[in-house]
């Protein structure tokens, strides 16, 4: 195992005394797991701490289950329970051939958790979309200031793909291009910390941008080019007006009334029906 691994050389031990049991030992640098908390929670917390402080890099293998048992002086069931916790938090991947591997930073679990919370809240599509519109309109002014020509060219490419997919009645491709256009607007802010904090918004945009019918007017395509044109001119006020017009056109259109009244949870099913080809760009990925 490489020297960069979190496994230290085991050449010294610390006894863990338990009544009527043989003494268990931990490796140097691995804390003795006390009994004040659930053992698996303590193991998960220690491994999480090591990952977050950078002792183990994304893509690096952690010790095997058996090695972790020895290092922490705990049973295999405790280690497996701890690993399930880390997998649920998106910190590691566990597989029969790959072992235990530190995961790349990814916001997907965070975004899905927020989407599920909203889905169980009883909120309607209109209420969620209104909240999304309020945030996106405010952030558009930052995009107008911080965005680059590369950002605008990327948005133009998504806009062209959006128009082409509509012309060919390709629902999935239409949704993908429409989604990519709005996500590119958020990325054009170029404030890395804010991008991470807003990562759950991406999942909300996914769910709230599904249009139930393949109709050019219902997708409100014609209100998208003015948004990009205003961004290219770096006219923050005009960008705001263009986005407000876009969202108001959607929210005030009576043809959307039934869709807007639908519980947000139902839109999860509508999105999943699109299949796996419509992907959400990773906000942590750097161009």
FIKOL-963706 format. One record per residue (C-alpha): residue number from 1; residue in one letter; x, y, z. Coordinates in Angstrom, 1 decimal. Layout:
BEGIN
+-----+-----+--------+--------+--------+
|   n | res |   east |  north |     up |
+-----+-----+--------+--------+--------+
| NUM |   A |      X |      Y |      Z |
...
+-----+-----+--------+--------+--------+
//
This chain:
BEGIN
+-----+-----+--------+--------+--------+
|   n | res |   east |  north |     up |
+-----+-----+--------+--------+--------+
|   1 |   X |    0.0 |    0.0 |    0.0 |
|   2 |   X |    1.5 |    3.5 |   -0.9 |
|   3 |   X |    3.0 |    5.7 |    1.8 |
|   4 |   X |    0.2 |    8.2 |    1.1 |
|   5 |   X |   -2.3 |    5.8 |    2.6 |
|   6 |   X |   -3.9 |    6.5 |    5.9 |
|   7 |   X |   -2.6 |    3.2 |    7.3 |
|   8 |   X |    0.3 |    3.8 |    9.6 |
|   9 |   X |    3.0 |    1.3 |   10.5 |
|  10 |   X |    1.6 |   -0.8 |   13.4 |
|  11 |   X |    4.6 |   -0.9 |   15.7 |
|  12 |   X |    3.1 |    0.3 |   18.9 |
|  13 |   X |   -0.2 |   -0.5 |   20.6 |
|  14 |   X |   -2.5 |    1.0 |   23.2 |
|  15 |   X |   -4.6 |   -1.4 |   25.3 |
|  16 |   X |   -8.3 |   -1.1 |   25.5 |
|  17 |   X |   -9.3 |   -2.8 |   28.8 |
|  18 |   X |  -12.7 |   -4.4 |   28.9 |
|  19 |   X |  -14.0 |   -6.7 |   31.7 |
|  20 |   X |  -13.8 |  -10.4 |   31.0 |
|  21 |   X |  -12.4 |   -9.8 |   27.5 |
|  22 |   X |   -9.0 |  -10.1 |   26.0 |
|  23 |   X |   -7.4 |   -6.6 |   25.6 |
|  24 |   X |   -8.0 |   -5.1 |   22.1 |
|  25 |   X |   -5.4 |   -2.7 |   20.6 |
|  26 |   X |   -5.5 |    0.3 |   18.3 |
|  27 |   X |   -2.8 |    1.4 |   15.9 |
|  28 |   X |   -0.8 |    4.6 |   16.5 |
|  29 |   X |   -2.8 |    7.6 |   15.3 |
|  30 |   X |   -6.1 |    5.8 |   15.6 |
|  31 |   X |   -8.1 |    6.8 |   18.7 |
|  32 |   X |   -9.5 |    4.4 |   21.1 |
|  33 |   X |  -13.2 |    4.2 |   20.5 |
|  34 |   X |  -15.0 |    4.7 |   23.8 |
|  35 |   X |  -18.5 |    3.6 |   24.8 |
|  36 |   X |  -20.2 |    7.0 |   25.2 |
|  37 |   X |  -21.4 |    6.9 |   21.6 |
|  38 |   X |  -22.4 |    4.1 |   19.2 |
|  39 |   X |  -19.2 |    2.5 |   18.1 |
|  40 |   X |  -19.9 |    2.7 |   14.4 |
|  41 |   X |  -20.7 |    6.5 |   14.7 |
|  42 |   X |  -17.3 |    7.0 |   16.4 |
|  43 |   X |  -15.5 |    5.1 |   13.7 |
|  44 |   X |  -17.4 |    7.0 |   10.9 |
|  45 |   X |  -16.6 |   10.3 |   12.5 |
|  46 |   X |  -12.9 |    9.5 |   12.7 |
|  47 |   X |  -12.7 |    8.4 |    9.1 |
|  48 |   X |  -14.7 |   11.4 |    8.0 |
|  49 |   X |  -12.3 |   13.7 |    9.9 |
|  50 |   X |   -9.3 |   12.1 |    8.1 |
|  51 |   X |  -11.0 |   12.5 |    4.7 |
|  52 |   X |  -12.1 |   16.1 |    5.3 |
|  53 |   X |   -8.6 |   17.2 |    6.4 |
|  54 |   X |   -7.1 |   15.7 |    3.4 |
|  55 |   X |   -5.3 |   12.7 |    4.8 |
|  56 |   X |   -6.9 |   10.6 |    2.1 |
|  57 |   X |   -7.4 |   12.2 |   -1.4 |
|  58 |   X |  -10.3 |   11.5 |   -3.8 |
|  59 |   X |   -9.7 |    8.2 |   -5.6 |
|  60 |   X |   -7.4 |    6.8 |   -2.9 |
|  61 |   X |   -8.1 |    3.5 |   -1.3 |
|  62 |   X |   -8.8 |    3.3 |    2.4 |
|  63 |   X |   -7.8 |    0.3 |    4.5 |
|  64 |   X |   -9.8 |   -2.9 |    4.0 |
|  65 |   X |  -12.6 |   -3.8 |    6.3 |
|  66 |   X |  -10.3 |   -6.3 |    8.1 |
|  67 |   X |   -7.6 |   -3.7 |    8.5 |
|  68 |   X |  -10.0 |   -1.1 |    9.8 |
|  69 |   X |  -11.2 |   -3.7 |   12.4 |
|  70 |   X |   -7.5 |   -4.0 |   13.6 |
|  71 |   X |   -6.8 |   -0.3 |   13.4 |
|  72 |   X |   -9.8 |    0.7 |   15.5 |
|  73 |   X |  -10.0 |   -2.5 |   17.5 |
|  74 |   X |  -13.6 |   -3.0 |   16.7 |
|  75 |   X |  -15.7 |   -5.8 |   15.1 |
|  76 |   X |  -16.4 |   -6.1 |   11.4 |
|  77 |   X |  -20.1 |   -5.3 |   11.9 |
|  78 |   X |  -19.1 |   -2.0 |   13.5 |
|  79 |   X |  -16.9 |   -1.1 |   10.5 |
|  80 |   X |  -19.5 |   -2.1 |    8.0 |
|  81 |   X |  -22.1 |    0.1 |    9.8 |
|  82 |   X |  -19.6 |    3.0 |    9.8 |
|  83 |   X |  -18.9 |    2.5 |    6.1 |
|  84 |   X |  -22.7 |    2.6 |    5.3 |
|  85 |   X |  -22.8 |    6.0 |    7.0 |
|  86 |   X |  -19.9 |    7.3 |    4.9 |
|  87 |   X |  -21.4 |    6.0 |    1.7 |
|  88 |   X |  -24.7 |    7.7 |    2.5 |
|  89 |   X |  -22.8 |   11.0 |    3.0 |
|  90 |   X |  -21.1 |   10.6 |   -0.3 |
|  91 |   X |  -17.6 |   10.4 |    1.2 |
|  92 |   X |  -16.6 |    6.9 |    0.0 |
|  93 |   X |  -17.5 |    4.2 |   -2.5 |
|  94 |   X |  -17.4 |    0.5 |   -1.6 |
|  95 |   X |  -17.2 |   -2.2 |   -4.2 |
|  96 |   X |  -16.2 |   -5.9 |   -4.4 |
|  97 |   X |  -13.2 |   -5.1 |   -6.7 |
|  98 |   X |  -12.4 |   -1.5 |   -5.9 |
|  99 |   X |  -12.4 |   -1.8 |   -2.1 |
| 100 |   X |  -13.1 |    1.3 |   -0.1 |
| 101 |   X |  -12.3 |    4.4 |   -2.1 |
| 102 |   X |  -12.6 |    8.1 |   -1.2 |
| 103 |   X |  -15.2 |    9.7 |   -3.4 |
| 104 |   X |  -14.8 |   12.7 |   -5.5 |
| 105 |   X |  -16.6 |   15.8 |   -4.2 |
| 106 |   X |  -20.2 |   15.7 |   -5.5 |
| 107 |   X |  -23.3 |   17.6 |   -4.6 |
| 108 |   X |  -25.8 |   15.1 |   -6.0 |
| 109 |   X |  -26.7 |   13.5 |   -2.6 |
| 110 |   X |  -27.2 |   17.0 |   -1.1 |
| 111 |   X |  -29.4 |   18.1 |   -4.0 |
| 112 |   X |  -31.5 |   15.0 |   -4.0 |
| 113 |   X |  -32.0 |   15.3 |   -0.3 |
| 114 |   X |  -33.4 |   18.8 |   -0.7 |
| 115 |   X |  -35.6 |   17.7 |   -3.6 |
| 116 |   X |  -37.0 |   14.8 |   -1.5 |
| 117 |   X |  -37.6 |   17.2 |    1.4 |
| 118 |   X |  -39.5 |   19.6 |   -0.9 |
| 119 |   X |  -41.4 |   16.6 |   -2.4 |
| 120 |   X |  -42.7 |   15.6 |    1.1 |
| 121 |   X |  -43.5 |   19.2 |    2.1 |
| 122 |   X |  -46.8 |   19.4 |    0.2 |
| 123 |   X |  -45.6 |   22.4 |   -1.8 |
| 124 |   X |  -46.9 |   22.9 |   -5.3 |
| 125 |   X |  -44.8 |   23.3 |   -8.4 |
| 126 |   X |  -45.8 |   27.0 |   -8.5 |
| 127 |   X |  -44.5 |   27.6 |   -5.0 |
| 128 |   X |  -41.2 |   25.9 |   -5.8 |
| 129 |   X |  -40.8 |   27.7 |   -9.1 |
| 130 |   X |  -41.5 |   31.1 |   -7.5 |
| 131 |   X |  -38.7 |   30.5 |   -5.0 |
| 132 |   X |  -36.4 |   29.4 |   -7.7 |
| 133 |   X |  -37.2 |   32.5 |   -9.8 |
| 134 |   X |  -36.6 |   34.8 |   -6.9 |
| 135 |   X |  -33.1 |   33.4 |   -6.4 |
| 136 |   X |  -32.2 |   33.1 |  -10.1 |
| 137 |   X |  -33.3 |   36.6 |  -10.9 |
| 138 |   X |  -31.2 |   38.1 |   -8.0 |
| 139 |   X |  -28.1 |   36.0 |   -9.0 |
| 140 |   X |  -28.4 |   37.0 |  -12.7 |
| 141 |   X |  -26.9 |   40.4 |  -11.9 |
| 142 |   X |  -23.8 |   38.8 |  -10.5 |
| 143 |   X |  -23.5 |   36.7 |  -13.7 |
| 144 |   X |  -23.8 |   39.9 |  -15.8 |
| 145 |   X |  -20.8 |   41.3 |  -13.9 |
| 146 |   X |  -18.6 |   38.3 |  -13.5 |
| 147 |   X |  -19.4 |   36.2 |  -16.6 |
| 148 |   X |  -17.0 |   35.7 |  -19.5 |
| 149 |   X |  -17.3 |   35.4 |  -23.3 |
| 150 |   X |  -16.7 |   31.7 |  -22.8 |
| 151 |   X |  -19.7 |   31.6 |  -20.5 |
| 152 |   X |  -21.9 |   33.4 |  -23.1 |
| 153 |   X |  -20.6 |   31.1 |  -25.9 |
| 154 |   X |  -21.5 |   28.1 |  -23.8 |
| 155 |   X |  -25.0 |   29.4 |  -23.2 |
| 156 |   X |  -25.4 |   30.1 |  -26.9 |
| 157 |   X |  -24.5 |   26.5 |  -27.7 |
| 158 |   X |  -27.2 |   25.3 |  -25.2 |
| 159 |   X |  -29.6 |   27.8 |  -26.7 |
| 160 |   X |  -29.0 |   26.4 |  -30.2 |
| 161 |   X |  -29.4 |   22.9 |  -29.0 |
| 162 |   X |  -32.6 |   23.9 |  -27.2 |
| 163 |   X |  -34.0 |   25.3 |  -30.5 |
| 164 |   X |  -32.9 |   22.4 |  -32.6 |
| 165 |   X |  -34.4 |   19.8 |  -30.1 |
| 166 |   X |  -37.7 |   21.7 |  -30.1 |
| 167 |   X |  -37.8 |   21.8 |  -33.9 |
| 168 |   X |  -37.4 |   18.0 |  -34.0 |
| 169 |   X |  -39.9 |   17.3 |  -31.2 |
| 170 |   X |  -37.2 |   15.7 |  -29.0 |
| 171 |   X |  -38.5 |   16.0 |  -25.5 |
| 172 |   X |  -35.5 |   14.7 |  -23.6 |
| 173 |   X |  -33.0 |   16.7 |  -25.6 |
| 174 |   X |  -35.2 |   19.8 |  -25.2 |
| 175 |   X |  -35.2 |   19.4 |  -21.5 |
| 176 |   X |  -31.5 |   18.7 |  -21.4 |
| 177 |   X |  -30.6 |   21.9 |  -23.4 |
| 178 |   X |  -33.1 |   24.1 |  -21.4 |
| 179 |   X |  -31.6 |   22.8 |  -18.2 |
| 180 |   X |  -28.0 |   23.3 |  -19.3 |
| 181 |   X |  -28.8 |   26.9 |  -20.3 |
| 182 |   X |  -30.1 |   27.8 |  -16.8 |
| 183 |   X |  -27.3 |   26.0 |  -15.0 |
| 184 |   X |  -24.7 |   27.8 |  -17.2 |
| 185 |   X |  -26.2 |   31.1 |  -16.0 |
| 186 |   X |  -25.5 |   30.1 |  -12.4 |
| 187 |   X |  -22.0 |   28.9 |  -13.2 |
| 188 |   X |  -21.3 |   32.3 |  -14.8 |
| 189 |   X |  -21.4 |   33.9 |  -11.4 |
| 190 |   X |  -17.8 |   32.6 |  -10.8 |
| 191 |   X |  -17.9 |   32.6 |   -7.0 |
| 192 |   X |  -16.8 |   29.1 |   -6.1 |
| 193 |   X |  -18.1 |   29.1 |   -2.5 |
| 194 |   X |  -21.5 |   30.4 |   -3.7 |
| 195 |   X |  -21.6 |   27.7 |   -6.4 |
| 196 |   X |  -21.2 |   25.0 |   -3.8 |
| 197 |   X |  -23.8 |   26.6 |   -1.5 |
| 198 |   X |  -26.2 |   26.8 |   -4.4 |
| 199 |   X |  -25.6 |   23.2 |   -5.6 |
| 200 |   X |  -29.0 |   22.0 |   -4.3 |
| 201 |   X |  -30.6 |   24.6 |   -6.6 |
| 202 |   X |  -29.4 |   22.6 |   -9.6 |
| 203 |   X |  -31.7 |   19.7 |   -8.6 |
| 204 |   X |  -34.6 |   22.1 |   -8.1 |
| 205 |   X |  -34.0 |   23.6 |  -11.5 |
| 206 |   X |  -34.0 |   20.0 |  -12.9 |
| 207 |   X |  -37.4 |   19.2 |  -11.3 |
| 208 |   X |  -39.0 |   22.6 |  -12.1 |
| 209 |   X |  -38.0 |   22.9 |  -15.7 |
| 210 |   X |  -39.8 |   19.8 |  -16.9 |
| 211 |   X |  -42.6 |   20.9 |  -19.3 |
| 212 |   X |  -45.3 |   18.3 |  -19.7 |
| 213 |   X |  -45.9 |   19.0 |  -23.4 |
| 214 |   X |  -43.6 |   19.3 |  -26.5 |
| 215 |   X |  -44.8 |   22.7 |  -27.5 |
| 216 |   X |  -42.5 |   25.5 |  -28.5 |
| 217 |   X |  -44.7 |   28.2 |  -26.8 |
| 218 |   X |  -45.0 |   26.2 |  -23.6 |
| 219 |   X |  -41.2 |   25.9 |  -23.4 |
| 220 |   X |  -41.1 |   29.7 |  -23.7 |
| 221 |   X |  -38.0 |   29.5 |  -26.0 |
| 222 |   X |  -38.5 |   33.1 |  -27.3 |
| 223 |   X |  -37.8 |   34.6 |  -23.9 |
| 224 |   X |  -34.4 |   32.9 |  -23.6 |
| 225 |   X |  -32.4 |   34.8 |  -26.3 |
| 226 |   X |  -33.0 |   38.2 |  -24.7 |
| 227 |   X |  -31.5 |   36.9 |  -21.4 |
| 228 |   X |  -28.3 |   36.0 |  -23.2 |
| 229 |   X |  -28.2 |   39.2 |  -25.2 |
| 230 |   X |  -28.5 |   41.2 |  -22.0 |
| 231 |   X |  -25.7 |   39.2 |  -20.4 |
| 232 |   X |  -23.4 |   39.8 |  -23.4 |
| 233 |   X |  -24.0 |   43.5 |  -22.9 |
| 234 |   X |  -23.4 |   43.2 |  -19.2 |
| 235 |   X |  -26.6 |   45.1 |  -18.6 |
| 236 |   X |  -27.6 |   43.8 |  -15.1 |
| 237 |   X |  -30.9 |   45.6 |  -15.1 |
| 238 |   X |  -31.9 |   44.3 |  -18.5 |
| 239 |   X |  -30.9 |   40.7 |  -17.5 |
| 240 |   X |  -33.2 |   41.0 |  -14.5 |
| 241 |   X |  -36.1 |   42.3 |  -16.6 |
| 242 |   X |  -35.5 |   39.5 |  -19.2 |
| 243 |   X |  -35.5 |   36.8 |  -16.5 |
| 244 |   X |  -38.5 |   38.2 |  -14.7 |
| 245 |   X |  -40.4 |   38.2 |  -18.1 |
| 246 |   X |  -39.4 |   34.6 |  -18.7 |
| 247 |   X |  -40.6 |   33.4 |  -15.3 |
| 248 |   X |  -43.8 |   35.5 |  -15.3 |
| 249 |   X |  -44.6 |   34.2 |  -18.8 |
| 250 |   X |  -44.5 |   30.7 |  -17.3 |
| 251 |   X |  -46.2 |   31.4 |  -14.0 |
| 252 |   X |  -49.0 |   33.6 |  -15.5 |
| 253 |   X |  -49.8 |   31.3 |  -18.5 |
| 254 |   X |  -53.2 |   29.6 |  -17.8 |
| 255 |   X |  -52.1 |   26.6 |  -19.9 |
| 256 |   X |  -49.7 |   25.8 |  -17.0 |
| 257 |   X |  -52.3 |   26.1 |  -14.3 |
| 258 |   X |  -52.8 |   22.3 |  -13.9 |
| 259 |   X |  -49.0 |   21.7 |  -14.0 |
| 260 |   X |  -48.4 |   24.5 |  -11.4 |
| 261 |   X |  -51.0 |   23.1 |   -9.0 |
| 262 |   X |  -49.4 |   19.7 |   -9.1 |
| 263 |   X |  -47.5 |   18.7 |   -5.9 |
| 264 |   X |  -43.8 |   19.1 |   -6.4 |
| 265 |   X |  -43.4 |   15.4 |   -5.5 |
| 266 |   X |  -45.2 |   14.4 |   -8.6 |
| 267 |   X |  -42.5 |   16.2 |  -10.7 |
| 268 |   X |  -39.9 |   13.8 |   -9.4 |
| 269 |   X |  -41.7 |   11.0 |  -11.3 |
| 270 |   X |  -42.1 |   13.2 |  -14.4 |
| 271 |   X |  -38.3 |   13.8 |  -14.3 |
| 272 |   X |  -37.4 |   10.2 |  -13.8 |
| 273 |   X |  -39.5 |    9.3 |  -16.9 |
| 274 |   X |  -37.0 |   11.2 |  -19.0 |
| 275 |   X |  -34.5 |    8.5 |  -18.3 |
| 276 |   X |  -30.8 |    8.7 |  -17.5 |
| 277 |   X |  -29.6 |   10.6 |  -20.6 |
| 278 |   X |  -30.4 |   14.0 |  -19.2 |
| 279 |   X |  -27.6 |   14.7 |  -16.8 |
| 280 |   X |  -27.0 |   17.6 |  -14.4 |
| 281 |   X |  -23.6 |   19.2 |  -14.9 |
| 282 |   X |  -21.5 |   19.0 |  -11.7 |
| 283 |   X |  -21.2 |   22.5 |  -10.2 |
| 284 |   X |  -17.8 |   21.5 |   -8.6 |
| 285 |   X |  -16.3 |   20.7 |  -12.0 |
| 286 |   X |  -13.9 |   23.3 |  -13.2 |
| 287 |   X |  -13.7 |   24.1 |  -16.9 |
+-----+-----+--------+--------+--------+
//
